[in-house]
């Protein structure tokens, strides 16, 4: 029997523990003195990711609507060029956000699979501070810095 989609359009995890939703206070912040990636922390990050995803998708819908409504014949060549530049910039921004939504979906899947919060490189926990600032992080700060240094060295060649 396959899982039905959940509220963010991904298959719901079989037997997922939904108790955290019931007892997670609105002002909850993950703390270092509690067990890492406990139910409350996982629910906190799930909500944060879902809210972020919703905001991006709402902005995207607004952009599509404004582009539909904004199609007009502008006689002045400079004004038309300026509007086309603005549209191109907006489309590039939306493309970056589309990629960000894919990363958010991946983070939500990692939560469901019990892999969220752990570095892909070292397997060590990613700091709560880093996850709070960048909930799609897949590497610890140290692993990310090493990765970026290697990238820079290869780019400079």
DSSP file (Angstrom, degrees, kcal/mol; ACC not computed):
  #  RESIDUE AA STRUCTURE BP1 BP2  ACC     N-H-->O    O-->H-N    N-H-->O    O-->H-N    TCO  KAPPA ALPHA  PHI   PSI    X-CA   Y-CA   Z-CA
    1    1 A X              0   0    0      0, 0.0     2,-0.2     0, 0.0     0, 0.0   0.000 360.0 360.0 360.0 126.5    0.0    0.0    0.0
    2    2 A X        -     0   0    0      1,-0.1     2,-0.2    12,-0.0     0, 0.0  -0.513 360.0-106.5 -87.2 153.8    1.5    3.3   -1.0
    3    3 A X        -     0   0    0     -2,-0.2     2,-0.2     9,-0.1    -1,-0.1  -0.503  31.7-122.8 -76.6 143.3    1.6    6.4    1.2
    4    4 A X        -     0   0    0     -2,-0.2     8,-2.4     1,-0.1    -1,-0.1  -0.535  38.8 -88.8 -82.5 154.7   -0.8    9.2    0.3
    5    5 A X  B     -A   11   0A   0      6,-0.2     6,-0.3    -2,-0.2    -1,-0.1  -0.296  43.0-142.2 -63.0 145.6    0.7   12.7   -0.4
    6    6 A X    >   -     0   0    0      4,-3.4     3,-1.9    -3,-0.1    -1,-0.1  -0.195  40.6 -71.3 -95.3-166.9    1.1   14.9    2.6
    7    7 A X  T 3  S+     0   0    0      1,-0.3    -2,-0.1     2,-0.1    -1,-0.0   0.681 131.5  47.8 -66.4 -19.4    0.5   18.7    3.0
    8    8 A X  T 3  S-     0   0    0      2,-0.2    -1,-0.3    97,-0.0     3,-0.1   0.213 121.0-101.7-107.2  17.4    3.6   19.6    1.0
    9    9 A X  S <  S+     0   0    0     -3,-1.9     2,-0.3     1,-0.3    -2,-0.1   0.563  85.0 116.6  83.9   9.5    3.0   17.2   -1.9
   10   10 A X  S    S-     0   0    0     -6,-0.1    -4,-3.4     1,-0.1    -1,-0.3  -0.780  77.3 -88.4-106.6 154.9    5.4   14.4   -0.9
   11   11 A X  B     -A    5   0A   0     -2,-0.3    -6,-0.2    -6,-0.3     2,-0.1  -0.374  47.8-115.0 -60.5 135.4    4.4   10.9    0.1
   12   12 A X        -     0   0    0     -8,-2.4     2,-0.2     1,-0.1    -1,-0.1  -0.468  33.0-106.7 -70.6 142.1    3.7   10.7    3.8
   13   13 A X    >   -     0   0    0     -2,-0.1     3,-1.6     1,-0.1     2,-0.2  -0.479  38.3-104.6 -70.3 137.6    6.1    8.5    5.8
   14   14 A X  T 3  S-     0   0    0      1,-0.3    -1,-0.1    -2,-0.2   -11,-0.0  -0.455 101.5  -2.6 -62.5 126.9    4.7    5.2    6.8
   15   15 A X  T 3  S-     0   0    0     -2,-0.2    -1,-0.3     1,-0.2    -2,-0.0   0.759  89.4-179.2  64.4  26.4    3.9    5.3   10.6
   16   16 A X    <   -     0   0    0     -3,-1.6     2,-0.9     1,-0.1    -1,-0.2  -0.291  33.9-113.6 -60.8 142.3    5.3    8.8   10.9
   17   17 A X        +     0   0    0      1,-0.2     3,-0.4     2,-0.0     4,-0.1  -0.691  38.6 173.6 -81.4 106.8    5.2   10.2   14.5
   18   18 A X    >>  +     0   0    0     -2,-0.9     3,-0.7     1,-0.2     4,-0.7   0.344  53.1  97.6 -96.6   5.7    2.7   13.1   14.3
   19   19 A X  H >> S+     0   0    0      1,-0.2     4,-1.2     2,-0.2     3,-0.9   0.831  72.5  66.9 -63.5 -32.1    2.7   13.7   18.1
   20   20 A X  H 3> S+     0   0    0     -3,-0.4     4,-1.0     1,-0.3     3,-0.3   0.862  93.4  59.3 -59.0 -36.3    5.2   16.5   17.7
   21   21 A X  H <4 S+     0   0    0     -3,-0.7     3,-0.3     1,-0.2    -1,-0.3   0.858 104.1  52.2 -59.1 -35.3    2.7   18.6   15.8
   22   22 A X  H << S+     0   0    0     -3,-0.9    -1,-0.2    -4,-0.7    -2,-0.2   0.832 119.1  30.9 -73.4 -32.9    0.4   18.5   18.8
   23   23 A X  H  < S+     0   0    0     -4,-1.2     2,-0.9    -3,-0.3    -1,-0.2   0.280  83.7 114.7-114.8  12.0    2.8   19.7   21.5
   24   24 A X     <  -     0   0    0     -4,-1.0    -4,-0.0    -3,-0.3    16,-0.0  -0.737  60.6-139.5 -86.5 109.4    5.2   22.0   19.6
   25   25 A X    >   -     0   0    0     -2,-0.9     3,-1.7     1,-0.1    -2,-0.1  -0.317  16.5-120.2 -65.2 151.0    4.7   25.5   21.0
   26   26 A X  T 3  S+     0   0    0      1,-0.3    -1,-0.1     3,-0.0    -2,-0.0   0.786 113.9  50.0 -62.6 -27.9    4.7   28.4   18.5
   27   27 A X  T 3  S+     0   0    0      2,-0.0    -1,-0.3     0, 0.0     2,-0.1   0.260  82.3 135.2 -95.8  13.1    7.6   30.0   20.2
   28   28 A X    <   -     0   0    0     -3,-1.7     2,-0.4    12,-0.0    -4,-0.0  -0.366  29.5-177.9 -65.3 136.6    9.7   26.8   20.3
   29   29 A X        -     0   0    0     -2,-0.1    12,-0.1     0, 0.0    -2,-0.0  -0.998  34.0-107.7-131.2 132.8   13.4   27.0   19.3
   30   30 A X        -     0   0    0     -2,-0.4     2,-0.4    11,-0.1     6,-0.0  -0.304  37.6-154.5 -58.8 142.1   15.7   24.0   19.1
   31   31 A X    >   -     0   0    0      4,-0.1     3,-1.3     1,-0.1    10,-0.1  -0.922  22.8-131.1-123.9 147.5   18.2   23.9   22.0
   32   32 A X  T 3  S+     0   0    0     -2,-0.4     4,-0.1     1,-0.3    -1,-0.1   0.732 103.2  65.9 -65.4 -23.3   21.6   22.3   22.3
   33   33 A X  T 3  S+     0   0    0      2,-0.1     2,-0.3     3,-0.0    -1,-0.3   0.332  90.9  75.4 -87.6   9.9   20.7   20.8   25.6
   34   34 A X  S <  S-     0   0    0     -3,-1.3     3,-0.1     1,-0.1     4,-0.0  -0.798 101.9 -74.9-113.6 161.8   18.0   18.5   24.2
   35   35 A X    >   -     0   0    0     -2,-0.3     3,-1.2     1,-0.1     6,-0.2  -0.276  59.9-101.9 -56.7 135.9   18.5   15.3   22.2
   36   36 A X  T 3  S-     0   0    0      1,-0.3    -1,-0.1    -4,-0.1    -4,-0.1  -0.378  98.3  -0.5 -65.2 131.9   19.6   16.0   18.6
   37   37 A X  T 3  S+     0   0    0     -2,-0.1    -1,-0.3     1,-0.1    -2,-0.1   0.861  88.5 165.4  54.8  44.0   16.8   15.8   16.0
   38   38 A X    <>  -     0   0    0     -3,-1.2     4,-2.6     1,-0.1     5,-0.2  -0.210  57.1 -86.2 -72.8 177.2   14.2   14.8   18.5
   39   39 A X  H  > S+     0   0    0      1,-0.2     4,-2.3     2,-0.2     5,-0.2   0.868 129.2  50.9 -57.1 -39.8   10.5   14.9   17.5
   40   40 A X  H  > S+     0   0    0      2,-0.2     4,-2.6     1,-0.2    -1,-0.2   0.928 111.6  46.7 -66.0 -44.6   10.2   18.6   18.4
   41   41 A X  H  > S+     0   0    0      2,-0.2     4,-2.6     1,-0.2     5,-0.2   0.930 112.8  49.6 -63.1 -44.9   13.3   19.6   16.5
   42   42 A X  H  X S+     0   0    0     -4,-2.6     4,-2.4     1,-0.2    -1,-0.2   0.914 113.1  46.5 -61.0 -42.7   12.2   17.7   13.4
   43   43 A X  H  X S+     0   0    0     -4,-2.3     4,-2.7    -5,-0.2     5,-0.2   0.890 110.2  54.3 -67.0 -38.9    8.7   19.2   13.5
   44   44 A X  H  X S+     0   0    0     -4,-2.6     4,-2.2     1,-0.2    -2,-0.2   0.947 113.2  41.6 -57.9 -49.8   10.2   22.7   14.0
   45   45 A X  H  X S+     0   0    0     -4,-2.6     4,-2.6     2,-0.2     5,-0.2   0.860 112.1  55.3 -69.9 -34.6   12.4   22.3   10.9
   46   46 A X  H  X S+     0   0    0     -4,-2.4     4,-2.6    -5,-0.2     5,-0.2   0.952 111.1  44.6 -59.9 -48.8    9.6   20.7    8.9
   47   47 A X  H  X S+     0   0    0     -4,-2.7     4,-2.6     1,-0.2     5,-0.2   0.905 112.9  51.5 -62.3 -41.4    7.3   23.7    9.7
   48   48 A X  H  X S+     0   0    0     -4,-2.2     4,-2.2    -5,-0.2    -1,-0.2   0.927 112.8  45.0 -62.2 -45.7   10.1   26.1    8.8
   49   49 A X  H  X S+     0   0    0     -4,-2.6     4,-2.7     2,-0.2    -2,-0.2   0.905 113.1  49.8 -65.3 -43.1   10.8   24.4    5.5
   50   50 A X  H  X S+     0   0    0     -4,-2.6     4,-2.5    -5,-0.2    -2,-0.2   0.909 111.8  48.4 -64.4 -41.7    7.1   24.2    4.6
   51   51 A X  H  X S+     0   0    0     -4,-2.6     4,-2.3     2,-0.2    -1,-0.2   0.912 112.3  49.1 -64.3 -41.9    6.5   27.8    5.4
   52   52 A X  H  X S+     0   0    0     -4,-2.2     4,-2.2    -5,-0.2    -2,-0.2   0.924 111.9  48.8 -61.8 -45.4    9.6   28.8    3.3
   53   53 A X  H  X S+     0   0    0     -4,-2.7     4,-2.6     1,-0.2     5,-0.2   0.909 110.3  51.3 -61.5 -43.8    8.4   26.7    0.4
   54   54 A X  H  X S+     0   0    0     -4,-2.5     4,-2.4     1,-0.2    -1,-0.2   0.906 108.9  51.0 -61.5 -42.8    4.9   28.2    0.6
   55   55 A X  H  X S+     0   0    0     -4,-2.3     4,-2.4     2,-0.2    -1,-0.2   0.921 111.4  47.8 -60.5 -44.7    6.3   31.8    0.6
   56   56 A X  H  X S+     0   0    0     -4,-2.2     4,-2.3     1,-0.2    -2,-0.2   0.930 112.9  47.6 -63.6 -45.4    8.4   31.0   -2.5
   57   57 A X  H  X S+     0   0    0     -4,-2.6     4,-2.3     1,-0.2    -1,-0.2   0.869 110.8  51.9 -65.8 -35.7    5.5   29.4   -4.4
   58   58 A X  H  X S+     0   0    0     -4,-2.4     4,-2.4     2,-0.2    -1,-0.2   0.928 109.9  48.9 -64.9 -45.0    3.2   32.3   -3.5
   59   59 A X  H  X S+     0   0    0     -4,-2.4     4,-2.4     1,-0.2    -2,-0.2   0.898 110.4  52.2 -59.5 -40.4    5.8   34.8   -4.9
   60   60 A X  H  X S+     0   0    0     -4,-2.3     4,-2.4     2,-0.2    -1,-0.2   0.910 108.7  49.2 -63.8 -42.9    6.0   32.7   -8.0
   61   61 A X  H  X S+     0   0    0     -4,-2.3     4,-2.4     1,-0.2    -1,-0.2   0.906 110.7  51.2 -62.6 -41.0    2.3   32.7   -8.5
   62   62 A X  H  X S+     0   0    0     -4,-2.4     4,-2.7     1,-0.2    -2,-0.2   0.905 109.3  50.8 -62.2 -41.5    2.3   36.5   -8.0
   63   63 A X  H  X S+     0   0    0     -4,-2.4     4,-2.4     2,-0.2     5,-0.2   0.928 109.8  49.4 -62.2 -45.5    5.1   36.9  -10.6
   64   64 A X  H  X S+     0   0    0     -4,-2.4     4,-2.2     1,-0.2    -2,-0.2   0.927 112.8  47.7 -60.5 -45.0    3.1   34.8  -13.1
   65   65 A X  H  X S+     0   0    0     -4,-2.4     4,-2.6     1,-0.2     5,-0.2   0.922 112.5  48.1 -62.6 -44.2    0.0   36.9  -12.6
   66   66 A X  H  X S+     0   0    0     -4,-2.7     4,-2.2     1,-0.2    -1,-0.2   0.851 111.2  51.2 -68.4 -32.0    1.8   40.2  -12.9
   67   67 A X  H  < S+     0   0    0     -4,-2.4     4,-0.5     2,-0.2    -1,-0.2   0.876 111.0  48.2 -71.5 -36.3    3.6   39.0  -16.1
   68   68 A X  H >< S+     0   0    0     -4,-2.2     3,-0.7    -5,-0.2    -2,-0.2   0.940 119.3  39.0 -64.9 -46.4    0.2   38.0  -17.6
   69   69 A X  H 3< S+     0   0    0     -4,-2.6    -2,-0.2     1,-0.2    -1,-0.2   0.799 111.5  60.1 -72.6 -29.1   -1.3   41.3  -16.6
   70   70 A X  T 3<  +     0   0    0     -4,-2.2     2,-0.7    -5,-0.2    -1,-0.2   0.478  70.0 115.7 -84.5  -1.7    1.8   43.3  -17.5
   71   71 A X    <   +     0   0    0     -3,-0.7     2,-0.3    -4,-0.5    -4,-0.0  -0.561  43.2 142.5 -71.0 114.6    2.0   42.3  -21.1
   72   72 A X        -     0   0    0     -2,-0.7     2,-0.8     2,-0.0    -2,-0.0  -0.972  57.1-102.5-150.4 161.3    1.5   45.6  -22.9
   73   73 A X        -     0   0    0     -2,-0.3     2,-0.7     2,-0.0    -2,-0.0  -0.794  34.2-168.3 -91.3 111.2    2.7   47.5  -25.9
   74   74 A X        -     0   0    0     -2,-0.8     6,-0.1     1,-0.2    -2,-0.0  -0.892   7.4-162.9-103.2 115.3    5.2   50.1  -24.8
   75   75 A X        +     0   0    0     -2,-0.7     2,-0.4     4,-0.1    -1,-0.2   0.860  67.5  84.2 -68.5 -35.3    6.0   52.5  -27.7
   76   76 A X  S  > S-     0   0    0      1,-0.2     4,-2.5     2,-0.1     5,-0.2  -0.560  70.0-149.8 -75.2 124.1    9.2   54.0  -26.2
   77   77 A X  H  > S+     0   0    0     -2,-0.4     4,-2.6     1,-0.2     5,-0.2   0.886  95.7  50.0 -61.3 -42.2   12.1   51.7  -27.0
   78   78 A X  H  > S+     0   0    0      2,-0.2     4,-2.3     1,-0.2    -1,-0.2   0.909 112.3  47.2 -65.4 -41.8   14.1   52.6  -23.9
   79   79 A X  H  > S+     0   0    0      2,-0.2     4,-2.4     1,-0.2    -2,-0.2   0.903 112.6  49.7 -65.2 -40.6   11.0   51.9  -21.6
   80   80 A X  H  X S+     0   0    0     -4,-2.5     4,-2.5     2,-0.2    -2,-0.2   0.926 111.3  48.9 -64.4 -44.2   10.4   48.6  -23.4
   81   81 A X  H  X S+     0   0    0     -4,-2.6     4,-2.2     1,-0.2    -2,-0.2   0.897 110.8  51.0 -62.5 -40.3   14.0   47.6  -23.0
   82   82 A X  H  X S+     0   0    0     -4,-2.3     4,-2.3     2,-0.2    -1,-0.2   0.917 110.9  47.8 -63.0 -43.8   13.9   48.5  -19.3
   83   83 A X  H  X S+     0   0    0     -4,-2.4     4,-2.4     1,-0.2    -2,-0.2   0.893 111.0  51.0 -65.6 -39.2   10.8   46.4  -18.8
   84   84 A X  H  X S+     0   0    0     -4,-2.5     4,-2.4     2,-0.2    -1,-0.2   0.881 109.7  50.5 -65.6 -37.1   12.3   43.5  -20.7
   85   85 A X  H  X S+     0   0    0     -4,-2.2     4,-2.4     2,-0.2    -2,-0.2   0.919 110.0  50.2 -64.3 -43.8   15.4   43.7  -18.5
   86   86 A X  H  X S+     0   0    0     -4,-2.3     4,-2.4     1,-0.2    -2,-0.2   0.909 111.5  48.7 -60.5 -42.5   13.2   43.7  -15.4
   87   87 A X  H  X S+     0   0    0     -4,-2.4     4,-2.6     2,-0.2    -2,-0.2   0.905 110.0  51.1 -64.6 -42.0   11.3   40.7  -16.6
   88   88 A X  H  X S+     0   0    0     -4,-2.4     4,-2.2     2,-0.2    -1,-0.2   0.915 111.3  48.1 -62.3 -42.5   14.5   38.8  -17.4
   89   89 A X  H  X S+     0   0    0     -4,-2.4     4,-2.3     2,-0.2    -2,-0.2   0.918 111.4  50.3 -62.7 -43.6   15.8   39.5  -13.9
   90   90 A X  H  X S+     0   0    0     -4,-2.4     4,-2.4     1,-0.2    -2,-0.2   0.900 110.2  50.0 -61.7 -41.5   12.6   38.4  -12.4
   91   91 A X  H  X S+     0   0    0     -4,-2.6     4,-2.1     2,-0.2    -1,-0.2   0.879 109.6  50.7 -67.2 -37.6   12.6   35.1  -14.4
   92   92 A X  H  X S+     0   0    0     -4,-2.2     4,-2.2     2,-0.2    -1,-0.2   0.908 110.5  50.2 -64.2 -40.9   16.2   34.4  -13.3
   93   93 A X  H  X S+     0   0    0     -4,-2.3     4,-2.2     1,-0.2    -2,-0.2   0.931 110.5  48.8 -61.9 -45.6   15.2   35.0   -9.7
   94   94 A X  H  X S+     0   0    0     -4,-2.4     4,-2.2     1,-0.2    -1,-0.2   0.853 108.4  54.5 -64.1 -34.5   12.3   32.6  -10.1
   95   95 A X  H  X S+     0   0    0     -4,-2.1     4,-1.9     2,-0.2    -1,-0.2   0.916 108.5  48.3 -65.6 -41.9   14.6   30.0  -11.6
   96   96 A X  H  X S+     0   0    0     -4,-2.2     4,-1.9     1,-0.2    -2,-0.2   0.902 112.0  50.1 -62.3 -39.9   16.9   30.2   -8.6
   97   97 A X  H  X S+     0   0    0     -4,-2.2     4,-2.5     2,-0.2    -2,-0.2   0.848 105.0  57.0 -68.6 -32.9   13.8   29.9   -6.4
   98   98 A X  H  X S+     0   0    0     -4,-2.2     4,-1.6     2,-0.2    -1,-0.2   0.921 108.8  46.7 -61.2 -42.9   12.6   26.8   -8.3
   99   99 A X  H  X S+     0   0    0     -4,-1.9     4,-1.6     1,-0.2    -2,-0.2   0.870 110.1  53.7 -65.8 -36.1   16.0   25.2   -7.6
  100  100 A X  H  X S+     0   0    0     -4,-1.9     4,-2.4     1,-0.2    -2,-0.2   0.892 104.3  54.7 -65.0 -40.2   15.6   26.3   -3.9
  101  101 A X  H  X S+     0   0    0     -4,-2.5     4,-2.8     1,-0.2    -1,-0.2   0.895 105.8  53.0 -60.2 -39.5   12.2   24.6   -3.8
  102  102 A X  H  X S+     0   0    0     -4,-1.6     4,-2.0     1,-0.2    -1,-0.2   0.895 109.7  48.2 -62.7 -39.0   13.8   21.3   -5.0
  103  103 A X  H  X S+     0   0    0     -4,-1.6     4,-2.2     2,-0.2    -2,-0.2   0.875 111.0  50.6 -68.6 -36.7   16.4   21.6   -2.1
  104  104 A X  H  X S+     0   0    0     -4,-2.4     4,-2.5     2,-0.2    -2,-0.2   0.927 109.8  50.1 -64.8 -44.7   13.6   22.3    0.4
  105  105 A X  H  X S+     0   0    0     -4,-2.8     4,-2.1     1,-0.2    -2,-0.2   0.892 110.0  51.3 -59.8 -39.3   11.7   19.2   -0.9
  106  106 A X  H  X S+     0   0    0     -4,-2.0     4,-2.2     2,-0.2    -1,-0.2   0.904 109.3  49.8 -64.6 -41.5   14.9   17.2   -0.5
  107  107 A X  H  X S+     0   0    0     -4,-2.2     4,-2.0     2,-0.2    -2,-0.2   0.901 109.5  51.5 -63.9 -40.5   15.3   18.4    3.1
  108  108 A X  H  X S+     0   0    0     -4,-2.5     4,-2.1     1,-0.2    -1,-0.2   0.887 109.4  50.3 -64.1 -38.0   11.7   17.5    3.8
  109  109 A X  H  X S+     0   0    0     -4,-2.1     4,-2.1     2,-0.2    -2,-0.2   0.902 107.7  53.5 -64.9 -40.0   12.3   14.0    2.4
  110  110 A X  H  X>S+     0   0    0     -4,-2.2     5,-2.6     2,-0.2     6,-1.3   0.880 107.2  52.1 -63.0 -36.3   15.5   13.7    4.6
  111  111 A X  H ><5S+     0   0    0     -4,-2.0     3,-1.2     4,-0.2    -1,-0.2   0.955 111.0  46.9 -61.4 -48.6   13.3   14.6    7.7
  112  112 A X  H 3<5S+     0   0    0     -4,-2.1    -2,-0.2     1,-0.3    -1,-0.2   0.829 114.4  47.5 -61.9 -32.6   10.8   11.8    6.7
  113  113 A X  H 3<5S-     0   0    0     -4,-2.1    -1,-0.3    -5,-0.1    -2,-0.2   0.447 113.5-115.4 -91.2  -0.5   13.7    9.4    6.2
  114  114 A X  T <<5S+     0   0    0     -3,-1.2    -3,-0.2    -4,-0.6    -4,-0.1   0.700  89.6 106.2  77.5  18.7   15.4   10.2    9.5
  115  115 A X    > < +     0   0    0     -5,-2.6     3,-1.2    -6,-0.2    -4,-0.2   0.444  43.7 119.9-107.6  -3.0   18.5   11.6    7.7
  116  116 A X  T 3  S+     0   0    0     -6,-1.3     3,-0.1     1,-0.2    22,-0.1  -0.360  70.0  24.6 -69.7 139.9   17.9   15.3    8.4
  117  117 A X  T 3  S+     0   0    0     20,-0.3     9,-3.6     1,-0.3     2,-0.4   0.413  94.4 109.5  93.7  -1.7   20.5   17.3   10.3
  118  118 A X  B <  S-B  125   0B   0     -3,-1.2    -1,-0.3     7,-0.3     7,-0.2  -0.903  74.3-107.7-113.7 139.1   23.5   15.1    9.6
  119  119 A X     >  -     0   0    0      5,-3.4     4,-1.6    -2,-0.4    20,-0.3  -0.373  15.7-145.3 -64.7 131.0   26.4   16.0    7.4
  120  120 A X  T  4 S+     0   0    0     18,-3.3    -1,-0.1     1,-0.2    19,-0.1   0.772  99.0  41.9 -64.9 -26.8   26.5   14.2    4.0
  121  121 A X  T  4 S+     0   0    0     17,-0.3    -1,-0.2     3,-0.1    18,-0.1   0.921 131.2  16.9 -88.3 -50.6   30.3   14.2    4.2
  122  122 A X  T  4 S-     0   0    0      2,-0.2    -2,-0.2     3,-0.0     3,-0.1   0.681  86.6-131.4-100.7 -20.7   31.1   13.3    7.8
  123  123 A X     <  +     0   0    0     -4,-1.6     2,-0.1     1,-0.3    -3,-0.1   0.411  65.0 131.0  80.4  -3.5   27.9   11.9    9.1
  124  124 A X        -     0   0    0      1,-0.1    -5,-3.4    -6,-0.1    -1,-0.3  -0.421  69.2 -86.4 -78.8 156.5   28.2   14.2   12.1
  125  125 A X  B     -B  118   0B   0     -7,-0.2     2,-0.4    -2,-0.1    -7,-0.3  -0.357  37.3-128.5 -61.8 141.1   25.4   16.4   13.3
  126  126 A X        -     0   0    0     -9,-3.6    14,-0.1    14,-0.1    -1,-0.1  -0.747  40.0 -96.2 -85.5 137.9   25.1   19.8   11.6
  127  127 A X     >  -     0   0    0     -2,-0.4     4,-2.5     1,-0.1     5,-0.2  -0.210  22.2-129.4 -59.8 144.8   24.9   22.5   14.3
  128  128 A X  H  > S+     0   0    0      1,-0.2     4,-2.6     2,-0.2     5,-0.2   0.861 109.8  57.6 -60.9 -35.9   21.4   23.7   15.2
  129  129 A X  H  > S+     0   0    0      2,-0.2     4,-1.9     1,-0.2    -1,-0.2   0.921 108.6  45.2 -60.8 -44.7   22.5   27.3   14.6
  130  130 A X  H  > S+     0   0    0      1,-0.2     4,-3.0     2,-0.2    -2,-0.2   0.923 113.7  48.9 -65.4 -44.9   23.5   26.5   11.1
  131  131 A X  H  < S+     0   0    0     -4,-2.5    -2,-0.2     1,-0.2    -1,-0.2   0.865 109.9  51.9 -64.1 -35.6   20.3   24.5   10.4
  132  132 A X  H  < S+     0   0    0     -4,-2.6     3,-0.4    -5,-0.2    -1,-0.2   0.896 116.1  40.5 -67.3 -38.5   18.2   27.4   11.8
  133  133 A X  H  < S+     0   0    0     -4,-1.9     2,-0.3     1,-0.3    -2,-0.2   0.853 136.8  16.2 -76.4 -35.5   20.0   29.8    9.5
  134  134 A X    ><  -     0   0    0     -4,-3.0     3,-2.4    -5,-0.2    -1,-0.3  -0.700  67.4-178.8-139.9  81.9   20.0   27.5    6.5
  135  135 A X  T 3  S+     0   0    0     -3,-0.4   -18,-0.1     1,-0.3    -4,-0.1   0.591  81.4  60.8 -65.3  -9.0   17.5   24.6    7.0
  136  136 A X  T 3  S+     0   0    0     -5,-0.0    -1,-0.3   -87,-0.0    -5,-0.1   0.398  75.5 132.7 -94.4   3.6   18.5   23.1    3.6
  137  137 A X    <   +     0   0    0     -3,-2.4   -20,-0.3    -7,-0.2   -11,-0.1  -0.246  31.2 179.5 -57.5 137.9   22.1   22.6    4.7
  138  138 A X        +     0   0    0      1,-0.1   -18,-3.3     2,-0.1     2,-0.3   0.392  63.9  54.3-117.6  -3.3   23.5   19.2    3.9
  139  139 A X  S    S-     0   0    0    -20,-0.3    -1,-0.1   -19,-0.1   -20,-0.1  -0.964  84.2-110.6-132.0 149.4   27.0   19.7    5.3
  140  140 A X     >  -     0   0    0     -2,-0.3     4,-2.7     1,-0.1     5,-0.2  -0.276  42.3-103.4 -65.0 163.8   28.4   20.9    8.6
  141  141 A X  H  > S+     0   0    0      1,-0.2     4,-2.5     2,-0.2     5,-0.2   0.908 122.7  49.8 -58.1 -43.4   30.1   24.3    8.5
  142  142 A X  H  > S+     0   0    0      2,-0.2     4,-2.3     1,-0.2    -1,-0.2   0.930 112.3  46.2 -63.2 -46.4   33.6   22.7    8.5
  143  143 A X  H  > S+     0   0    0      1,-0.2     4,-2.4     2,-0.2    -1,-0.2   0.886 112.7  51.3 -64.5 -38.8   32.7   20.3    5.6
  144  144 A X  H  X S+     0   0    0     -4,-2.7     4,-2.6     2,-0.2    -2,-0.2   0.915 109.7  49.5 -64.2 -43.4   31.1   23.2    3.7
  145  145 A X  H  X S+     0   0    0     -4,-2.5     4,-2.3     2,-0.2    -2,-0.2   0.915 111.4  48.7 -63.5 -42.7   34.2   25.4    4.1
  146  146 A X  H  X S+     0   0    0     -4,-2.3     4,-2.4     2,-0.2    -2,-0.2   0.926 111.8  50.5 -60.1 -44.5   36.5   22.5    3.0
  147  147 A X  H  X S+     0   0    0     -4,-2.4     4,-2.4     1,-0.2    -2,-0.2   0.914 111.5  47.2 -59.7 -45.2   34.3   22.0    0.0
  148  148 A X  H  X S+     0   0    0     -4,-2.6     4,-2.3     2,-0.2    -1,-0.2   0.862 110.4  52.3 -68.3 -35.8   34.3   25.7   -0.9
  149  149 A X  H  X S+     0   0    0     -4,-2.3     4,-2.3     2,-0.2    -2,-0.2   0.923 111.2  47.2 -64.8 -43.0   38.2   25.8   -0.5
  150  150 A X  H  X S+     0   0    0     -4,-2.4     4,-2.3     2,-0.2    -2,-0.2   0.911 111.8  51.1 -63.2 -42.0   38.6   22.9   -2.9
  151  151 A X  H  X S+     0   0    0     -4,-2.4     4,-2.3     1,-0.2    -2,-0.2   0.912 110.1  49.6 -60.2 -43.3   36.1   24.5   -5.4
  152  152 A X  H  X S+     0   0    0     -4,-2.3     4,-2.1     2,-0.2    -2,-0.2   0.906 109.8  50.6 -64.2 -42.6   38.1   27.7   -5.3
  153  153 A X  H  X S+     0   0    0     -4,-2.3     4,-0.7     1,-0.2    -1,-0.2   0.921 113.4  45.3 -61.8 -44.2   41.4   25.9   -5.9
  154  154 A X  H  < S+     0   0    0     -4,-2.3     3,-0.4     1,-0.2    -1,-0.2   0.853 112.0  52.1 -68.2 -34.4   39.9   24.1   -8.9
  155  155 A X  H  < S+     0   0    0     -4,-2.3    -1,-0.2     1,-0.2    -2,-0.2   0.851 105.9  54.7 -69.0 -35.1   38.3   27.2  -10.2
  156  156 A X  H  <        0   0    0     -4,-2.1    -1,-0.2     1,-0.2    -2,-0.2   0.674 360.0 360.0 -74.1 -17.0   41.6   29.1  -10.0
  157  157 A X     <        0   0    0     -4,-0.7    -1,-0.2    -3,-0.4    -2,-0.1   0.495 360.0 360.0 -67.7 360.0   43.4   26.5  -12.1
